Amino acid sequence: MKKIIKFNAIVISTALLSVLTSSVVFAANSLNPPRNSYSSDHYLSQTPQGTPKPEAPQGTPKPDAIRAFKQGVDYVQKKDFANAEKSFRTAIQIDDTFAEAHANLGSVLAMQKNFDEALKQFETAAQIKPNVPIFQYFLGRVLFELKRPQEAAVALKKARDLFKDQGKTKETETLNRILKENGLE
């Protein structure tokens, strides 16, 4: 008999909030790239030795979408999730290829226990930027909440592998432990 994933609602809400903050930081950094964001020096300084360089950004989100996104981030920091949701939706309406806006909207929806819609947002974010491990992680967590452990395992394994490729040992080990404890490895 397979174990049930050991994530309760309080833990997932707390985890999503902390990861949301990480995602916000990631997104804010990606919205303010260095002057020459395509320079090899920039990418090499952010990747471990021997790791392939990430793909060049697919484009900067539209300025109005960035403004709405940043407003959503401000609302999240104030724990005003209803207005954060509206702001992230506005950002997506302006620029539907804004992966970070989709991921942050998904996080807000998950915190409100709207897992079905959160799933759609995480799937979209992961589709737009498939090599961002945190998007795969979010996708896996929501799939677990929706009691779809096999699909969750696929997303979590992809997140683990991407973290490993980036030299992020702690995240890789945590995902390995979760997968093994739940008989999904």
Secondary structure, 3 states (H helix, E strand, C coil): CCCCCCCCHHHHHHHHHHHHHHHHHHHHHHHCCCCCCCCHHHHHHCCCCCCCCCCCCCCCCCHHHHHHHHHHHHHHHCCCHHHHHHHHHHHHHHCCCCHHHHHHHHHHHHHCCCHHHHHHHHHHHHHHCCCCHHHHHHHHHHHHHCCCHHHHHHHHHHHHHHHHHCCCHHHHHHHHHHHHHCCCC
